[in-house]
Amino acid sequence: MIETVTVTLVGIDETARAALASDGGFDVETVADLGSFPSAATEPDAIVVAVDAAGPLDVLRRTRELSPDTAVIVVTDPANEADGAVAGHAGAEDHLVGDELLAALLPRAIRYAVASRRMRRELATIDDVTGLPNLRGFAAIAEHHLRMADRAEASVVFVFVRLDGVEALRAREGARVVDDLARDAAGVVLDAVRSSDVPARISDDTICVLLTGDAEGAETVVLSRLVEAIAVHDAARDDPRSLSLSVGTARYDPGSGAGLADIVAGAFRGLSAGATGPS
């Protein structure tokens, strides 16, 4: 890793901060506790957080809620080193002891934790927030269907559902609110499609559904069900926030030679242009 690594230190002493600052490869921010964690549109690459009286599991849970995609290193008191193993089993990338060696070990530990987190995300096939396949998991399924469509000389239809205003919402209210809406959108999509169809979260703000089998005319049915599902969702909410979704479709014609990347890129262009129905 040669780029600057952004790090937030939570409850970590000045010696560790000074060691990272002198390294030159880190952009460091310090806060006293998780309650003072800054609300920002961009999450840091790593969070180094001291385990407090609440215990390692609660500290890790609160840290993940504040910054779900960030590598987390927990720092424990020398007398409670076992807390680090607990946090590690619960999903922390690393554990260090808050002794005189902490400042010397921290730069290497952070770089390793960030690289490890990125590698796991790149290899994962399931989206942590919605439980749907992510783009990596979806790509293998979709490309298989495209090759089958070539052999059967049948079209394949994709429905794209984009959650509008995600970046502005993330900047204004944080990643947790965006995740909540993404889960809501996934639930609406699952209510609208058939059990044989394949939905996936292919980006932070977009869900794609591959319509399986004889998809001729199926997109019209799915779009109609989406409208109904959104209305039911909005009516059931106690708070005033409703789902604002842009919807479009794309069709793969057998023998065209188009790949999934071409189909997704075309759909994104259509959604950005304001598509609200079949394209």
Secondary structure, 3 states (H helix, E strand, C coil): CCCCEEEEEECCCHHHHHHHHHHCCEEEEEECCHHHCCCCCCCCCEEEEECCCCCHHHHHHHHHHHCCCCEEEEEECHHHCHHHHHHHHCCCCEEEECCCCHHHHHHHHHHHHHHHHHHHHHHCCECCCCCCECHHHHHHHHHHHHHHHHHHCCCEEEEEEEECCHHHHHHHHCHHHHHHHHHHHHHHHHHHCCCCCEEEEEECCEEEEEECCCCCCHHHHHHHHHHHHHHHHHHHCCCCCCCCEEEEEEEECCCCCCCHHHHHHHHHHHHHCCCCCCC
